[in-house]
Structures are given as structure tokens and as C-alpha cells.
């Protein structure tokens, strides 16, 4: 019973004055963060084929080279 009562107590130290803090905005920098990242989630079967990010990058670079050769006009 004492634990429940203690959990309801404010644990914030008295020297912190919340009225002096500006209003917080949830997700204020989320858009800026998303613009600076380029994360891609792989499906489990694809991720199992590659041990690390280096091997994924090498495979994608090879695929890009093959695609360029296929799209290049033949002379």
C-alpha cells in the first residue's frame, strides 16, 4: 500500500520550476530528423542473405552497374 502512495508523489526536486520552462511540443524536430536519415527496413528473408551493411551496399552497387549496362544504348 505504501508503494502505491509513494508512486503518486511528485519526484521532481523542489528547485525545478516548471512554470519557467517553455511549452514542449511533441515531435518538434521529427521532420528535420527524417530528412537527414535514409533508413530502409529489409524483409527478414533479404536480411538473412546479407551479414552486414557493407555486403548490402556492395550488392546494390553491383545491381546499379548491371542496370546501367542494360539501359546503355548499344552501338
PyMOL Python script that loads the backbone (N, CA, C, O; Angstrom):
from pymol import cmd

cmd.read_pdbstr("""\
ATOM      1  N   UNK A   1       0.827  -1.191   0.000  1.00  0.00           N
ATOM      2  CA  UNK A   1       0.000   0.000   0.000  1.00  0.00           C
ATOM      3  C   UNK A   1       0.870   1.254   0.000  1.00  0.00           C
ATOM      4  O   UNK A   1       0.540   2.243  -0.654  1.00  0.00           O
ATOM      5  N   UNK A   2       1.972   1.212   0.728  1.00  0.00           N
ATOM      6  CA  UNK A   2       2.845   2.378   0.780  1.00  0.00           C
ATOM      7  C   UNK A   2       3.503   2.652  -0.567  1.00  0.00           C
ATOM      8  O   UNK A   2       3.736   3.807  -0.921  1.00  0.00           O
ATOM      9  N   UNK A   3       3.809   1.577  -1.335  1.00  0.00           N
ATOM     10  CA  UNK A   3       4.435   1.775  -2.637  1.00  0.00           C
ATOM     11  C   UNK A   3       3.503   2.532  -3.576  1.00  0.00           C
ATOM     12  O   UNK A   3       3.955   3.413  -4.308  1.00  0.00           O
ATOM     13  N   UNK A   4       2.240   2.213  -3.570  1.00  0.00           N
ATOM     14  CA  UNK A   4       1.284   2.897  -4.439  1.00  0.00           C
ATOM     15  C   UNK A   4       1.185   4.372  -4.070  1.00  0.00           C
ATOM     16  O   UNK A   4       1.102   5.230  -4.948  1.00  0.00           O
ATOM     17  N   UNK A   5       1.195   4.662  -2.796  1.00  0.00           N
ATOM     18  CA  UNK A   5       1.130   6.056  -2.362  1.00  0.00           C
ATOM     19  C   UNK A   5       2.406   6.789  -2.736  1.00  0.00           C
ATOM     20  O   UNK A   5       2.363   7.960  -3.113  1.00  0.00           O
ATOM     21  N   UNK A   6       3.546   6.108  -2.634  1.00  0.00           N
ATOM     22  CA  UNK A   6       4.819   6.738  -2.966  1.00  0.00           C
ATOM     23  C   UNK A   6       4.927   7.004  -4.466  1.00  0.00           C
ATOM     24  O   UNK A   6       5.516   8.004  -4.876  1.00  0.00           O
ATOM     25  N   UNK A   7       4.365   6.117  -5.285  1.00  0.00           N
ATOM     26  CA  UNK A   7       4.421   6.291  -6.729  1.00  0.00           C
ATOM     27  C   UNK A   7       3.647   7.533  -7.159  1.00  0.00           C
ATOM     28  O   UNK A   7       3.979   8.141  -8.176  1.00  0.00           O
ATOM     29  N   UNK A   8       2.646   7.910  -6.418  1.00  0.00           N
ATOM     30  CA  UNK A   8       1.857   9.080  -6.760  1.00  0.00           C
ATOM     31  C   UNK A   8       2.544  10.380  -6.369  1.00  0.00           C
ATOM     32  O   UNK A   8       2.174  11.447  -6.860  1.00  0.00           O
ATOM     33  N   UNK A   9       3.534  10.305  -5.497  1.00  0.00           N
ATOM     34  CA  UNK A   9       4.238  11.504  -5.071  1.00  0.00           C
ATOM     35  C   UNK A   9       5.040  12.075  -6.230  1.00  0.00           C
ATOM     36  O   UNK A   9       5.512  11.331  -7.090  1.00  0.00           O
ATOM     37  N   UNK A  10       5.190  13.364  -6.254  1.00  0.00           N
ATOM     38  CA  UNK A  10       5.984  14.023  -7.273  1.00  0.00           C
ATOM     39  C   UNK A  10       7.458  13.854  -6.934  1.00  0.00           C
ATOM     40  O   UNK A  10       7.904  14.259  -5.861  1.00  0.00           O
ATOM     41  N   UNK A  11       8.216  13.255  -7.851  1.00  0.00           N
ATOM     42  CA  UNK A  11       9.633  13.018  -7.616  1.00  0.00           C
ATOM     43  C   UNK A  11      10.501  14.175  -8.077  1.00  0.00           C
ATOM     44  O   UNK A  11      11.720  14.139  -7.907  1.00  0.00           O
ATOM     45  N   UNK A  12       9.903  15.185  -8.649  1.00  0.00           N
ATOM     46  CA  UNK A  12      10.651  16.334  -9.133  1.00  0.00           C
ATOM     47  C   UNK A  12      11.176  17.142  -7.959  1.00  0.00           C
ATOM     48  O   UNK A  12      10.449  17.420  -7.006  1.00  0.00           O
ATOM     49  N   UNK A  13      12.440  17.514  -8.037  1.00  0.00           N
ATOM     50  CA  UNK A  13      13.041  18.284  -6.959  1.00  0.00           C
ATOM     51  C   UNK A  13      12.392  19.666  -6.861  1.00  0.00           C
ATOM     52  O   UNK A  13      11.975  20.227  -7.874  1.00  0.00           O
ATOM     53  N   UNK A  14      12.305  20.205  -5.669  1.00  0.00           N
ATOM     54  CA  UNK A  14      11.618  21.488  -5.493  1.00  0.00           C
ATOM     55  C   UNK A  14      12.291  22.655  -6.218  1.00  0.00           C
ATOM     56  O   UNK A  14      11.637  23.656  -6.511  1.00  0.00           O
ATOM     57  N   UNK A  15      13.588  22.538  -6.510  1.00  0.00           N
ATOM     58  CA  UNK A  15      14.265  23.667  -7.177  1.00  0.00           C
ATOM     59  C   UNK A  15      13.935  23.782  -8.661  1.00  0.00           C
ATOM     60  O   UNK A  15      14.312  24.762  -9.305  1.00  0.00           O
ATOM     61  N   UNK A  16      13.234  22.787  -9.211  1.00  0.00           N
ATOM     62  CA  UNK A  16      12.818  22.872 -10.603  1.00  0.00           C
ATOM     63  C   UNK A  16      11.463  23.574 -10.675  1.00  0.00           C
ATOM     64  O   UNK A  16      10.474  23.113 -10.105  1.00  0.00           O
ATOM     65  N   UNK A  17      11.444  24.694 -11.387  1.00  0.00           N
ATOM     66  CA  UNK A  17      10.216  25.457 -11.537  1.00  0.00           C
ATOM     67  C   UNK A  17       9.676  25.217 -12.942  1.00  0.00           C
ATOM     68  O   UNK A  17      10.189  25.777 -13.910  1.00  0.00           O
ATOM     69  N   UNK A  18       8.660  24.400 -13.053  1.00  0.00           N
ATOM     70  CA  UNK A  18       8.124  24.050 -14.365  1.00  0.00           C
ATOM     71  C   UNK A  18       7.443  25.221 -15.064  1.00  0.00           C
ATOM     72  O   UNK A  18       7.307  25.216 -16.288  1.00  0.00           O
ATOM     73  N   UNK A  19       7.027  26.200 -14.320  1.00  0.00           N
ATOM     74  CA  UNK A  19       6.372  27.343 -14.950  1.00  0.00           C
ATOM     75  C   UNK A  19       7.353  28.185 -15.760  1.00  0.00           C
ATOM     76  O   UNK A  19       6.936  28.944 -16.635  1.00  0.00           O
ATOM     77  N   UNK A  20       8.649  28.062 -15.480  1.00  0.00           N
ATOM     78  CA  UNK A  20       9.637  28.839 -16.222  1.00  0.00           C
ATOM     79  C   UNK A  20      10.079  28.138 -17.506  1.00  0.00           C
ATOM     80  O   UNK A  20      10.777  28.736 -18.324  1.00  0.00           O
ATOM     81  N   UNK A  21       9.682  26.883 -17.692  1.00  0.00           N
ATOM     82  CA  UNK A  21      10.046  26.150 -18.901  1.00  0.00           C
ATOM     83  C   UNK A  21       9.078  26.483 -20.024  1.00  0.00           C
ATOM     84  O   UNK A  21       7.885  26.668 -19.786  1.00  0.00           O
ATOM     85  N   UNK A  22       9.591  26.560 -21.256  1.00  0.00           N
ATOM     86  CA  UNK A  22       8.678  26.819 -22.377  1.00  0.00           C
ATOM     87  C   UNK A  22       7.802  25.598 -22.615  1.00  0.00           C
ATOM     88  O   UNK A  22       8.127  24.486 -22.197  1.00  0.00           O
ATOM     89  N   UNK A  23       6.685  25.829 -23.294  1.00  0.00           N
ATOM     90  CA  UNK A  23       5.781  24.723 -23.617  1.00  0.00           C
ATOM     91  C   UNK A  23       6.490  23.741 -24.528  1.00  0.00           C
ATOM     92  O   UNK A  23       7.082  24.140 -25.531  1.00  0.00           O
ATOM     93  N   UNK A  24       6.438  22.471 -24.191  1.00  0.00           N
ATOM     94  CA  UNK A  24       7.046  21.434 -25.010  1.00  0.00           C
ATOM     95  C   UNK A  24       6.138  21.052 -26.156  1.00  0.00           C
ATOM     96  O   UNK A  24       4.917  21.006 -26.006  1.00  0.00           O
ATOM     97  N   UNK A  25       6.729  20.782 -27.289  1.00  0.00           N
ATOM     98  CA  UNK A  25       5.976  20.372 -28.462  1.00  0.00           C
ATOM     99  C   UNK A  25       6.475  18.992 -28.860  1.00  0.00           C
ATOM    100  O   UNK A  25       7.656  18.825 -29.167  1.00  0.00           O
ATOM    101  N   UNK A  26       5.606  18.019 -28.860  1.00  0.00           N
ATOM    102  CA  UNK A  26       5.989  16.660 -29.207  1.00  0.00           C
ATOM    103  C   UNK A  26       6.291  16.574 -30.700  1.00  0.00           C
ATOM    104  O   UNK A  26       5.502  17.013 -31.536  1.00  0.00           O
ATOM    105  N   UNK A  27       7.443  16.003 -31.014  1.00  0.00           N
ATOM    106  CA  UNK A  27       7.824  15.820 -32.410  1.00  0.00           C
ATOM    107  C   UNK A  27       8.274  17.083 -33.105  1.00  0.00           C
ATOM    108  O   UNK A  27       8.196  17.171 -34.330  1.00  0.00           O
ATOM    109  N   UNK A  28       8.740  18.054 -32.360  1.00  0.00           N
ATOM    110  CA  UNK A  28       9.116  19.347 -32.922  1.00  0.00           C
ATOM    111  C   UNK A  28      10.187  19.202 -34.010  1.00  0.00           C
ATOM    112  O   UNK A  28      10.151  19.911 -35.016  1.00  0.00           O
ATOM    113  N   UNK A  29      11.134  18.289 -33.810  1.00  0.00           N
ATOM    114  CA  UNK A  29      12.236  18.132 -34.754  1.00  0.00           C
ATOM    115  C   UNK A  29      12.109  16.849 -35.580  1.00  0.00           C
ATOM    116  O   UNK A  29      13.065  16.464 -36.253  1.00  0.00           O
ATOM    117  N   UNK A  30      10.976  16.192 -35.547  1.00  0.00           N
ATOM    118  CA  UNK A  30      10.808  14.910 -36.233  1.00  0.00           C
ATOM    119  C   UNK A  30      11.001  15.043 -37.743  1.00  0.00           C
ATOM    120  O   UNK A  30      11.681  14.216 -38.350  1.00  0.00           O
ATOM    121  N   UNK A  31      10.423  16.056 -38.346  1.00  0.00           N
ATOM    122  CA  UNK A  31      10.532  16.233 -39.797  1.00  0.00           C
ATOM    123  C   UNK A  31      11.981  16.476 -40.198  1.00  0.00           C
ATOM    124  O   UNK A  31      12.454  15.898 -41.177  1.00  0.00           O
ATOM    125  N   UNK A  32      12.684  17.312 -39.463  1.00  0.00           N
ATOM    126  CA  UNK A  32      14.085  17.609 -39.755  1.00  0.00           C
ATOM    127  C   UNK A  32      14.928  16.342 -39.620  1.00  0.00           C
ATOM    128  O   UNK A  32      15.840  16.115 -40.415  1.00  0.00           O
ATOM    129  N   UNK A  33      14.628  15.524 -38.623  1.00  0.00           N
ATOM    130  CA  UNK A  33      15.361  14.283 -38.421  1.00  0.00           C
ATOM    131  C   UNK A  33      15.127  13.326 -39.584  1.00  0.00           C
ATOM    132  O   UNK A  33      16.071  12.706 -40.073  1.00  0.00           O
ATOM    133  N   UNK A  34      13.891  13.201 -40.025  1.00  0.00           N
ATOM    134  CA  UNK A  34      13.581  12.290 -41.117  1.00  0.00           C
ATOM    135  C   UNK A  34      14.254  12.711 -42.414  1.00  0.00           C
ATOM    136  O   UNK A  34      14.632  11.860 -43.218  1.00  0.00           O
ATOM    137  N   UNK A  35      14.407  13.996 -42.625  1.00  0.00           N
ATOM    138  CA  UNK A  35      15.057  14.467 -43.842  1.00  0.00           C
ATOM    139  C   UNK A  35      16.537  14.120 -43.851  1.00  0.00           C
ATOM    140  O   UNK A  35      17.126  13.965 -44.921  1.00  0.00           O
ATOM    141  N   UNK A  36      17.149  13.997 -42.679  1.00  0.00           N
ATOM    142  CA  UNK A  36      18.569  13.706 -42.595  1.00  0.00           C
ATOM    143  C   UNK A  36      18.894  12.231 -42.514  1.00  0.00           C
ATOM    144  O   UNK A  36      20.065  11.874 -42.389  1.00  0.00           O
ATOM    145  N   UNK A  37      17.904  11.366 -42.580  1.00  0.00           N
ATOM    146  CA  UNK A  37      18.158   9.933 -42.489  1.00  0.00           C
ATOM    147  C   UNK A  37      17.586   9.224 -43.705  1.00  0.00           C
ATOM    148  O   UNK A  37      16.647   9.701 -44.343  1.00  0.00           O
ATOM    149  N   UNK A  38      18.167   8.090 -44.007  1.00  0.00           N
ATOM    150  CA  UNK A  38      17.693   7.293 -45.120  1.00  0.00           C
ATOM    151  C   UNK A  38      17.732   5.830 -44.689  1.00  0.00           C
ATOM    152  O   UNK A  38      18.539   5.049 -45.192  1.00  0.00           O
ATOM    153  N   UNK A  39      16.871   5.473 -43.771  1.00  0.00           N
ATOM    154  CA  UNK A  39      16.821   4.107 -43.274  1.00  0.00           C
ATOM    155  C   UNK A  39      15.852   3.296 -44.102  1.00  0.00           C
ATOM    156  O   UNK A  39      14.786   3.770 -44.496  1.00  0.00           O
ATOM    157  N   UNK A  40      16.246   2.063 -44.356  1.00  0.00           N
ATOM    158  CA  UNK A  40      15.400   1.155 -45.110  1.00  0.00           C
ATOM    159  C   UNK A  40      15.318  -0.141 -44.329  1.00  0.00           C
ATOM    160  O   UNK A  40      16.347  -0.690 -43.933  1.00  0.00           O
ATOM    161  N   UNK A  41      14.129  -0.633 -44.104  1.00  0.00           N
ATOM    162  CA  UNK A  41      13.952  -1.900 -43.394  1.00  0.00           C
ATOM    163  C   UNK A  41      13.869  -3.023 -44.422  1.00  0.00           C
ATOM    164  O   UNK A  41      13.057  -2.990 -45.347  1.00  0.00           O
ATOM    165  N   UNK A  42      14.732  -4.015 -44.230  1.00  0.00           N
ATOM    166  CA  UNK A  42      14.739  -5.160 -45.128  1.00  0.00           C
ATOM    167  C   UNK A  42      13.790  -6.229 -44.612  1.00  0.00           C
ATOM    168  O   UNK A  42      13.628  -6.403 -43.404  1.00  0.00           O
ATOM    169  N   UNK A  43      13.173  -6.934 -45.528  1.00  0.00           N
ATOM    170  CA  UNK A  43      12.368  -8.085 -45.139  1.00  0.00           C
ATOM    171  C   UNK A  43      13.295  -9.145 -44.560  1.00  0.00           C
ATOM    172  O   UNK A  43      14.467  -9.206 -44.931  1.00  0.00           O
ATOM    173  N   UNK A  44      12.793  -9.978 -43.662  1.00  0.00           N
ATOM    174  CA  UNK A  44      13.649 -10.960 -42.988  1.00  0.00           C
ATOM    175  C   UNK A  44      14.398 -11.889 -43.942  1.00  0.00           C
ATOM    176  O   UNK A  44      15.558 -12.214 -43.693  1.00  0.00           O
ATOM    177  N   UNK A  45      13.752 -12.322 -45.031  1.00  0.00           N
ATOM    178  CA  UNK A  45      14.433 -13.221 -45.960  1.00  0.00           C
ATOM    179  C   UNK A  45      15.586 -12.531 -46.679  1.00  0.00           C
ATOM    180  O   UNK A  45      16.610 -13.159 -46.952  1.00  0.00           O
ATOM    181  N   UNK A  46      15.431 -11.252 -46.986  1.00  0.00           N
ATOM    182  CA  UNK A  46      16.502 -10.495 -47.631  1.00  0.00           C
ATOM    183  C   UNK A  46      17.619 -10.232 -46.624  1.00  0.00           C
ATOM    184  O   UNK A  46      18.794 -10.391 -46.955  1.00  0.00           O
ATOM    185  N   UNK A  47      17.273  -9.837 -45.415  1.00  0.00           N
ATOM    186  CA  UNK A  47      18.277  -9.558 -44.387  1.00  0.00           C
ATOM    187  C   UNK A  47      19.096 -10.799 -44.059  1.00  0.00           C
ATOM    188  O   UNK A  47      20.277 -10.685 -43.730  1.00  0.00           O
ATOM    189  N   UNK A  48      18.495 -11.978 -44.143  1.00  0.00           N
ATOM    190  CA  UNK A  48      19.218 -13.215 -43.842  1.00  0.00           C
ATOM    191  C   UNK A  48      20.311 -13.494 -44.867  1.00  0.00           C
ATOM    192  O   UNK A  48      21.273 -14.204 -44.571  1.00  0.00           O
ATOM    193  N   UNK A  49      20.170 -12.937 -46.075  1.00  0.00           N
ATOM    194  CA  UNK A  49      21.149 -13.178 -47.128  1.00  0.00           C
ATOM    195  C   UNK A  49      22.391 -12.301 -46.988  1.00  0.00           C
ATOM    196  O   UNK A  49      23.408 -12.564 -47.629  1.00  0.00           O
ATOM    197  N   UNK A  50      22.319 -11.274 -46.166  1.00  0.00           N
ATOM    198  CA  UNK A  50      23.434 -10.341 -46.035  1.00  0.00           C
ATOM    199  C   UNK A  50      23.871 -10.253 -44.579  1.00  0.00           C
ATOM    200  O   UNK A  50      23.058  -9.962 -43.702  1.00  0.00           O
ATOM    201  N   UNK A  51      25.157 -10.503 -44.317  1.00  0.00           N
ATOM    202  CA  UNK A  51      25.622 -10.493 -42.932  1.00  0.00           C
ATOM    203  C   UNK A  51      25.774  -9.097 -42.331  1.00  0.00           C
ATOM    204  O   UNK A  51      25.715  -8.940 -41.112  1.00  0.00           O
ATOM    205  N   UNK A  52      25.969  -8.081 -43.180  1.00  0.00           N
ATOM    206  CA  UNK A  52      26.178  -6.733 -42.647  1.00  0.00           C
ATOM    207  C   UNK A  52      25.821  -5.693 -43.705  1.00  0.00           C
ATOM    208  O   UNK A  52      25.478  -6.027 -44.839  1.00  0.00           O
ATOM    209  N   UNK A  53      25.910  -4.424 -43.309  1.00  0.00           N
ATOM    210  CA  UNK A  53      25.512  -3.344 -44.219  1.00  0.00           C
ATOM    211  C   UNK A  53      26.462  -3.205 -45.402  1.00  0.00           C
ATOM    212  O   UNK A  53      26.045  -2.774 -46.477  1.00  0.00           O
ATOM    213  N   UNK A  54      27.725  -3.562 -45.222  1.00  0.00           N
ATOM    214  CA  UNK A  54      28.688  -3.464 -46.309  1.00  0.00           C
ATOM    215  C   UNK A  54      28.301  -4.401 -47.457  1.00  0.00           C
ATOM    216  O   UNK A  54      28.360  -4.016 -48.624  1.00  0.00           O
ATOM    217  N   UNK A  55      27.910  -5.610 -47.124  1.00  0.00           N
ATOM    218  CA  UNK A  55      27.523  -6.560 -48.173  1.00  0.00           C
ATOM    219  C   UNK A  55      26.247  -6.115 -48.888  1.00  0.00           C
ATOM    220  O   UNK A  55      26.102  -6.343 -50.089  1.00  0.00           O
ATOM    221  N   UNK A  56      25.338  -5.494 -48.176  1.00  0.00           N
ATOM    222  CA  UNK A  56      24.123  -4.969 -48.808  1.00  0.00           C
ATOM    223  C   UNK A  56      24.495  -3.857 -49.791  1.00  0.00           C
ATOM    224  O   UNK A  56      24.000  -3.828 -50.918  1.00  0.00           O
ATOM    225  N   UNK A  57      25.364  -2.946 -49.361  1.00  0.00           N
ATOM    226  CA  UNK A  57      25.785  -1.848 -50.238  1.00  0.00           C
ATOM    227  C   UNK A  57      26.516  -2.365 -51.470  1.00  0.00           C
ATOM    228  O   UNK A  57      26.287  -1.864 -52.571  1.00  0.00           O
ATOM    229  N   UNK A  58      27.394  -3.362 -51.309  1.00  0.00           N
ATOM    230  CA  UNK A  58      28.111  -3.924 -52.453  1.00  0.00           C
ATOM    231  C   UNK A  58      27.139  -4.561 -53.436  1.00  0.00           C
ATOM    232  O   UNK A  58      27.279  -4.383 -54.646  1.00  0.00           O
ATOM    233  N   UNK A  59      26.167  -5.295 -52.937  1.00  0.00           N
ATOM    234  CA  UNK A  59      25.189  -5.940 -53.809  1.00  0.00           C
ATOM    235  C   UNK A  59      24.362  -4.902 -54.568  1.00  0.00           C
ATOM    236  O   UNK A  59      24.093  -5.066 -55.758  1.00  0.00           O
ATOM    237  N   UNK A  60      23.964  -3.844 -53.884  1.00  0.00           N
ATOM    238  CA  UNK A  60      23.173  -2.807 -54.556  1.00  0.00           C
ATOM    239  C   UNK A  60      24.004  -2.050 -55.587  1.00  0.00           C
ATOM    240  O   UNK A  60      23.487  -1.680 -56.641  1.00  0.00           O
ATOM    241  N   UNK A  61      25.275  -1.815 -55.301  1.00  0.00           N
ATOM    242  CA  UNK A  61      26.144  -1.144 -56.290  1.00  0.00           C
ATOM    243  C   UNK A  61      26.322  -2.009 -57.532  1.00  0.00           C
ATOM    244  O   UNK A  61      26.311  -1.508 -58.656  1.00  0.00           O
ATOM    245  N   UNK A  62      26.484  -3.309 -57.318  1.00  0.00           N
ATOM    246  CA  UNK A  62      26.607  -4.229 -58.449  1.00  0.00           C
ATOM    247  C   UNK A  62      25.318  -4.220 -59.263  1.00  0.00           C
ATOM    248  O   UNK A  62      25.368  -4.202 -60.493  1.00  0.00           O
ATOM    249  N   UNK A  63      24.193  -4.231 -58.612  1.00  0.00           N
ATOM    250  CA  UNK A  63      22.915  -4.177 -59.315  1.00  0.00           C
ATOM    251  C   UNK A  63      22.778  -2.877 -60.110  1.00  0.00           C
ATOM    252  O   UNK A  63      22.254  -2.886 -61.224  1.00  0.00           O
ATOM    253  N   UNK A  64      23.241  -1.773 -59.551  1.00  0.00           N
ATOM    254  CA  UNK A  64      23.194  -0.492 -60.274  1.00  0.00           C
ATOM    255  C   UNK A  64      24.066  -0.546 -61.526  1.00  0.00           C
ATOM    256  O   UNK A  64      23.675  -0.023 -62.569  1.00  0.00           O
ATOM    257  N   UNK A  65      25.242  -1.172 -61.437  1.00  0.00           N
ATOM    258  CA  UNK A  65      26.119  -1.294 -62.611  1.00  0.00           C
ATOM    259  C   UNK A  65      25.459  -2.140 -63.700  1.00  0.00           C
ATOM    260  O   UNK A  65      25.505  -1.791 -64.880  1.00  0.00           O
ATOM    261  N   UNK A  66      24.848  -3.249 -63.299  1.00  0.00           N
ATOM    262  CA  UNK A  66      24.171  -4.113 -64.263  1.00  0.00           C
ATOM    263  C   UNK A  66      23.018  -3.360 -64.923  1.00  0.00           C
ATOM    264  O   UNK A  66      22.820  -3.459 -66.134  1.00  0.00           O
ATOM    265  N   UNK A  67      22.275  -2.625 -64.146  1.00  0.00           N
ATOM    266  CA  UNK A  67      21.140  -1.863 -64.686  1.00  0.00           C
ATOM    267  C   UNK A  67      21.623  -0.806 -65.669  1.00  0.00           C
ATOM    268  O   UNK A  67      20.989  -0.593 -66.703  1.00  0.00           O
ATOM    269  N   UNK A  68      22.731  -0.143 -65.366  1.00  0.00           N
ATOM    270  CA  UNK A  68      23.263   0.882 -66.298  1.00  0.00           C
ATOM    271  C   UNK A  68      23.680   0.247 -67.605  1.00  0.00           C
ATOM    272  O   UNK A  68      23.462   0.819 -68.673  1.00  0.00           O
ATOM    273  N   UNK A  69      24.281  -0.932 -67.532  1.00  0.00           N
ATOM    274  CA  UNK A  69      24.707  -1.602 -68.763  1.00  0.00           C
ATOM    275  C   UNK A  69      23.503  -2.007 -69.593  1.00  0.00           C
ATOM    276  O   UNK A  69      23.550  -1.943 -70.822  1.00  0.00           O
ATOM    277  N   UNK A  70      22.438  -2.420 -68.948  1.00  0.00           N
ATOM    278  CA  UNK A  70      21.230  -2.832 -69.669  1.00  0.00           C
ATOM    279  C   UNK A  70      20.544  -1.646 -70.336  1.00  0.00           C
ATOM    280  O   UNK A  70      19.943  -1.779 -71.402  1.00  0.00           O
ATOM    281  N   UNK A  71      20.646  -0.468 -69.683  1.00  0.00           N
ATOM    282  CA  UNK A  71      19.984   0.722 -70.216  1.00  0.00           C
ATOM    283  C   UNK A  71      20.845   1.461 -71.230  1.00  0.00           C
ATOM    284  O   UNK A  71      20.326   2.284 -71.984  1.00  0.00           O
ATOM    285  N   UNK A  72      22.142   1.193 -71.270  1.00  0.00           N
ATOM    286  CA  UNK A  72      23.041   1.907 -72.186  1.00  0.00           C
ATOM    287  C   UNK A  72      22.725   1.478 -73.629  1.00  0.00           C
ATOM    288  O   UNK A  72      22.569   0.290 -73.912  1.00  0.00           O
ATOM    289  N   UNK A  73      22.636   2.455 -74.527  1.00  0.00           N
ATOM    290  CA  UNK A  73      22.341   2.114 -75.923  1.00  0.00           C
ATOM    291  C   UNK A  73      23.526   1.340 -76.540  1.00  0.00           C
ATOM    292  O   UNK A  73      24.687   1.698 -76.340  1.00  0.00           O
ATOM    293  N   UNK A  74      23.213   0.306 -77.269  1.00  0.00           N
ATOM    294  CA  UNK A  74      24.267  -0.473 -77.920  1.00  0.00           C
ATOM    295  C   UNK A  74      24.684   0.234 -79.196  1.00  0.00           C
ATOM    296  O   UNK A  74      23.861   0.865 -79.859  1.00  0.00           O
ATOM    297  N   UNK A  75      25.950   0.131 -79.540  1.00  0.00           N
ATOM    298  CA  UNK A  75      26.459   0.831 -80.739  1.00  0.00           C
ATOM    299  C   UNK A  75      26.702  -0.123 -81.863  1.00  0.00           C
ATOM    300  O   UNK A  75      27.128   0.289 -82.942  1.00  0.00           O
TER     301      UNK A  75
END
""", "prot")
cmd.dss("prot")
cmd.show_as("cartoon", "prot")
cmd.util.cbc("prot")
cmd.orient("prot")
